[in-house]
Amino acid sequence: MFFLLSLITLFASATNSLVSFGQNAPVLVVIMAFFIAWVGCWLPIGAVLAIKLSWQPNKPLQPEQKLPILVSLYLLAPLIVWGIGWLTNTDISDYGFVWNISILGSLGLGFGLGILSLAVVFSCQVWLGWSSFQISNIKQLRPIFVPILLIALLVGGIEELVFRGFLFTELNHNDSTWMAAAISSMVFAVLHLIWEQKETIPQLPGLWLMGMVLVLARFTDRGDLGLAWGLHTGWVWAIACLDTAQLITYTGQVPEWVTGKNQKPLAGVAGFVCLLLTGVVLWLFST
């Protein structure tokens, strides 16, 4: 009994010391602790999946390999954010995630704005003759509509919680708002290289601008993540549907840097226009 009480006392003391350290730890330490813990907790799961899926880290991920690996990694993120928040005495609502009816409204509004912004850009491309819409392929959307939406909700929600929620908030403790936005957006862009390098490198400027627009969406939503989550989900869902169903083909009338290198809108002027238009709408709503 004495040994058990001593063990409990020792554990409580260690926990209090850890919490005290977390509350006073430098921002950089907190950020590094988050990413190390996230990757460290996922590695055993990743190792099992790598064996099961015959994935070799030195080879590009195939779509059927990427999905289970991405989902397993992303599902861990909220738990790690909560753990870091507990150590630093930060409520998850301080990171912009408040689960109430209003976040659903903001999510829906952001989703609609994301779809509309892409619809405007692609409609203009079709009108100008830069691309064509394959209406006969619409029937291919039926089996993928809901699965892609669920994946987009997961990807959008987790990436917003991590980058516009946790990372931006922590950086904003020491840096100005725009500096925190710029740095968190840069990290957001660069980490996309993990999944694919060749096609991602031309998209880095676009991914950075996307991150900045999503920070603006958080401000427009009074510090909550609902609007940014909806925007992110809408963009991911729409692009994935267009690509998977092959609804858009490019005519080659303009260079790739206009429509997007490797048929990726974020790697071209079209993607920048979409993001800038969205940013203008958000700015008007926030003022």
WOQUI-V192064 format. One line per field, one symbol per residue. ss: DSSP state (~ for helix, > for strand, _ for the rest). phi: phi as a letter, one per 20 degrees, with the letter a starting at -180 (. if undefined). burial: I if it has 16 or more other C-alpha atoms within 10 Angstrom, else O. A space follows every 10 residues. Layout:
# WOQUI-V192064
ss=???
phi=???
burial=???
This chain:
# WOQUI-V192064
ss=_~~~~~~~~~ ~~~~~~~~~~ ~~~~__~~~~ ~~~~~~~~~~ ~~~~~~~~~~ ~~________ __~~~~~~~~ ~~~~~~~~~~ ~~~~~~~~__ _~~~~_____ ~~~~~~~~~~ ~~~~~~~~~~ ~~~~~~~~__ >>>_~~~~~~ ~___~~~~~~ ~~~~~~~~~~ ~~~~~~~~~~ ~~____~~~~ ~~~~~~~~~~ ~~~~___~~~ ~__~~~~~~~ ~~~~~~~~~~ _____~~~~~ ~~~~~~~~~~ ~~~~~__>>> _____~~~~_ ~~~_~~~_~~ ~~~~~~~~~~ ~~~~~~_
phi=.fffffffff ffffffffff fffdfggfff ffffffffff fegfffffff ffeledgecf fegfefffff ffffffggff fffffffeld ffffendceb ffffffgfff gfffffffff fffffffene bceeffegff fgfdgfgfff ffffffffff ffeeefffff fffddfgfff fffffffgff fffgeaegee gfegfffffg ffffffffff elneegffgf ggffffffff ffffelecce enfcfffeep flmdgfebfg fffgffffff fffffed
burial=OOOOOOOOOO OOOOOOOOIO OIIOOOIOOI IOOIOOIIOO OIOOOIOOIO OOOOIOOOOO OOOOIOOOIO OOIIOIIIOI IIIIIOIIOI OIOOIIIIOO OOIOOIIIII IIIIIIIIOO IIIOIIOOOI IIIOOOOOOO IOOOOOOIIO IIIIIIIIII IIIIIIIIII IIOOOOOOOI IIIIIIOIII OOOOOOOOOI IIIIIIIIII IIIIIIIIII IOIIIIIIII IIIIIIIIII IIOOIIIIOI OOOOOIIOII IOIIIIIIII IIIIIIIIIO OIOOOOO
